[in-house]
Amino acid sequence: MSTHKTYEESIRSVYKGLALLAVVTLFEVFLSLFGKGYMGVDVHEYTWVLAIIAIGLIVLSLYKAYFIIYEFMHMGYEVKGLAMSVLLPVLLLVWALIAFFQEGNSWKERREDVKMRQEAKPTGPAQQQGMLLPEDVYLLQLS
Amino acid sequence: MAGHDTTEMEHDVHTEQENAWDGGTQPFRISYGKLMMWYFLLSDAFTFAGFLIAYGTLRFSSATWPVPDFVFSTAPFGVEHRPLIFVTIMSFLLIISSVTMVRAVQEGHRENKRGVVFWMLLTVLGGAGFLGCQAWEWTNLIGNEHMTVTRNPFGTHVESGVYLGPDGKPSEETFNVGGSYLMHKAELNTSLSDEEVVAGFSGHDDEGHGGHAVNAYDKDYGFMYVDEEGFIHRKFVVEEGEKPGSVQMELFGPVAFGALFFFITGFHGFHVLSGVAFLLIILINSASGIYAERKNGYEMVEKIGLYWHFVDLVWVFVFLVFYLL
């Protein structure tokens, strides 16, 4: 409860919040379309510009999330222990992001390799090469 | 009481903050119901995060990915090629309904029944409007653009080249690396001759919107291939790419895009739908005066308010991941 604010003040802060979220959202859409070349400037060859736009979009979204949680959901006025018990577990996602995106990236890099291995046909019984292999083991001949 | 004196002494040396955890009080100064709503929302956040991280992983793993400003560029009343306009309107509906929800909670604190009912009614309207927009978006994607969970007709060029015209020769229509295309579905009309089919495709150099008829599926027309399901794979000559000069045809985009889009926006839409249902129940209860008798500042309105803001919060990230990036 926003006990430190009068009724009129809290109403005013709600509409200020609406204006803030609206402006941030419109700016996000503008940034996104700018990056895609809809604003008359073609930036798709400048990867650093695209990277800044992507980071900007993520930061603005995180700011919107912070504002919704702390003002609209009143987390800013709750006991600190409550806020920490809800917000700290979310940090687990940082590792999930790193691990899974790394996984996706290496998947892309190995797609061709995996496809080639799947299409490779066994060319005959394995020749004995230094190490003794059972007779039913076949070696894959690549390319 | 046995042991009374020792516990008494322990109490004396503790500060008031630590006493809060000895029982009998609410250490987080929040009711059980609201606390459990917070923890439910935390678990729900992990579910959505799992979905969105899966989207990111599959996007990173694909050589190409449909660009949102091409896929989401249609709006009702015949609006086309206006990227992101419609989803921006959807976002605003949710933001505004979040604000009206805050107003309902504020009126609840003042024990103002009429105010609570009025602002909750507006919130329900915002939620229902969002669902209506989403229904239109899905209908357009499934019905007109033929995207499903197992098929994605939105593709991306990985080389630059020039399309073949209906006469089988390279036309004026060129494309660059990274250019997007949507594969249209041809109608089946077995009474047409091959000449009539080709004539139907002449004089069109724009994207076209269906209406193209062919006399057989799974048939190669020279300048295009129509597959078993009727999708038109336009052919083109590669100018810059792996095999310059070769003739290739458009292929479907990554299947995962359709599956992820329908599962994630569907899961979010289901949250909105159940949110609207609970808002209505609590709206009716508020109007009936149940909460006024409890004299606890309309706490049920606060709880559904937390849930409703969470739905808006998730949309911030769905909007970011699907439409902005």
Interface residues (C-beta under 8 A of the other chain):
Chain A: M1 Y7 S10 I11 V14 Y15 G17 L18 L21 A22 T25 L26 E28 V29 L31 S32 L33 K36 Y38 H44 A54 L57 I58 S61 K64 A65 I68 I69 F72 M73 E78 V79 G81 L82 S85 V86 P89 V90 L93 A96 L97 F100 F101 E103 G104 N105 W107 K108 R111
Chain B: P27 F28 R29 I30 L35 W38 Y39 L41 L42 A45 F46 A49 G50 I53 A54 G56 T57 L58 R59 F60 S61 S62 A63 V67 D69 P83 L84 T88 S91 F92 I95 I96 S98 V99 M101 V102 R103 Q106 H109 R110 G178 G297 G305 L306 H309 F310 D312 L313 V316 F317 F319 L320 Y323 L324 L325
